[in-house]
């Protein structure tokens, strides 16, 4: 996964705009390697799935930029594995994650 961008190096221009196409979001998602960061597929999946479930249940998202990027990275990998574009429910979640990432980057909250 080339073209990785550290949290400290992210700018607003790196983050896809609201309503961006899945291809653009997917490319951005791969600018962070959740497997490498957390040391395993399992740990990355645990974090991403916990937050996806929390979003489904109560609309909660992480405040941590690293956890947000983990969620987005894992969704990219999940839907790549399925060989499909995300469904409507997943797209809503993904756009919410991207928006929260944008907020964190704008405010300088890199973790």
Secondary structure, 3 states (H helix, E strand, C coil): CCCCCCHHHCCCCCCCCCCCCHHHHHHHHCCCCHHHHHCCHHHHHHHHHHHHHHHHHHCCCCCCHHHHHHHHHHHHHHHHHHCCCCCHHHHHHHHHHHHHHHHHHHHCCCC
